[in-house]
């Protein structure tokens, strides 16, 4: 069964970058109301537009840097314990917040 689900707010924070490798974490509320803080690591391709990210529970994302401040991602999870046994795929667009 395919069901549309509202995701809510997701904050992804990249804390370091060494060449083409970026590290950070993401924070968000899960559907059951608990707060999640998951580590992640990403690789930026030599074209400086293609991005691949893995997160702590095993999510995999492929994305494109649309401009210096905008990242479009497709995020996938297979049905494991951390997703309540559900598999899902979603798209997200992130906008850099400078501060």
C-alpha positions in Angstrom: 0.0 0.0 0.0 1.3 3.4 -0.9 0.3 6.2 1.5 1.2 9.9 1.3 2.6 11.1 4.7 3.4 14.6 5.9 7.0 14.6 7.0 7.2 17.7 9.0 10.4 19.7 9.6 13.8 18.1 9.1 17.0 19.9 10.0 20.3 18.6 8.5 23.4 20.1 9.9 26.8 19.6 8.2 29.5 20.1 10.8 32.6 19.4 8.8 33.9 19.0 5.3 37.2 17.5 4.2 37.5 17.7 0.4 34.6 15.9 -1.0 33.5 14.3 2.3 31.0 16.0 4.5 29.8 14.9 8.0 27.0 16.0 10.2 23.7 15.0 11.8 20.0 15.5 11.2 17.3 16.2 13.7 13.5 15.7 13.4 10.4 14.5 15.2 9.3 10.9 14.3 5.7 10.0 13.6 5.4 8.6 17.2 6.4 12.1 18.6 9.9 11.0 19.7 12.9 13.3 18.7 15.6 11.7 16.5 19.2 12.8 16.1 21.0 10.7 13.5 24.6 11.0 12.3 25.3 11.1 8.6 28.1 11.2 6.1 28.1 12.4 2.5 30.2 12.5 -0.6 30.2 15.3 -3.2 31.0 14.1 -6.7 33.8 15.9 -8.7 31.1 17.7 -10.7 30.2 19.5 -7.4 26.5 19.0 -8.0 25.8 15.3 -7.3 25.6 14.3 -3.6 25.3 10.9 -1.9 24.5 10.6 1.8 24.2 7.7 4.3 22.6 8.1 7.7 22.9 6.3 11.0 20.0 3.9 10.6 20.9 3.1 7.0 19.0 5.6 5.0 20.4 6.3 1.6 20.0 9.6 -0.3 21.0 10.9 -3.7 20.8 14.5 -4.4 21.7 17.5 -6.5 23.0 20.9 -5.5 20.7 23.1 -7.5 22.7 26.2 -6.4 25.1 27.1 -3.6 22.2 27.3 -1.1 19.7 24.7 -2.3 20.0 20.9 -2.2 17.3 18.5 -3.6 17.4 14.9 -2.2 15.7 11.6 -2.8 15.9 9.6 0.5 15.1 5.9 0.8 14.8 3.4 3.6 14.1 -0.3 3.5 11.7 -1.8 6.1 13.8 -2.3 9.3 13.1 -1.9 13.0 14.0 1.8 13.0 11.3 2.5 10.5 8.7 0.4 12.2 9.1 -2.2 9.4 8.0 0.2 6.7 9.9 1.0 3.6 9.7 4.5 2.2 11.0 7.0 -0.3 10.7 10.7 -0.2 12.0 13.9 -1.8 13.1 16.9 0.1 14.4 20.3 -0.8 16.8 22.0 1.6 17.7 25.7 1.8 20.9 26.7 3.6 20.3 28.9 6.6 23.3 31.1 7.2 23.9 32.1 10.7 
